Every structure is written in structure tokens, then in C-alpha cells.
Amino acid sequence: MGAARAADTDKSASLGDALAVLQSHHCVELTHAFASDIPHWKGASDETVKALNRVEKDGFWINEYCHVGQWDAHVDAPAHFHAALHTVDAIDRVFAIAP
């Protein structure tokens, strides 16, 4: 069982405990909002957004977003060039949380 799975089955810490730890720290969100001007490789086309269905009075919107797979920076980029490194599905989620 991987480290992430082992953490999922650990009953000694609750989600409330995890939330308290996160709230006690200053977190910086590094994610870019998707938009046509998001940083991306110059050879990739811009993102497009197409409205498929909208019912304004109900606040119901369905959009179709289209962008290339290598849009923006991603955490497992080194694995694309070196076989010994981890892809995103193999990186423990704790890697993304730091004091």
C-alpha cells in the first residue's frame, strides 16, 4: 500500500485536525486561472471556451473548455524527461503541502 493510501486509512487524525493545521499556516495558491492568456508554451494554441447551455434565471451554465494537455506548469514535468522520476499519480499528496 502506497504512502498516500496508508495515510487515508490512518484513523488517528481527523479531517478537522488536518483543517486546523492548514488554517494555522499561511497558504499561497499558485494555480493560474484558466484563460487564453495563461502562461503556456508558445507552440500551443490558446484555450477556448464555448457556452453549451445557459439558463440564466437558474444560474445553470455548461461550458466546454478546450486546451492542449501540456497547458501551464505541472508538478510531474521532470518525469516526462527522466524515467526514474514520478508521474502525478505516484506523487504523495503531502508533497504539495509545506509550512
Secondary structure as UniProt FT lines:
FT   HELIX           3..9
FT   HELIX           15..23
FT   TURN            36..37
FT   TURN            42..43
FT   STRAND          48..55
FT   HELIX           56..58
FT   STRAND          60..66
FT   TURN            69..70
FT   TURN            75..76
FT   HELIX           77..80
FT   TURN            83..84
FT   HELIX           88..90
FT   HELIX           93..96
//
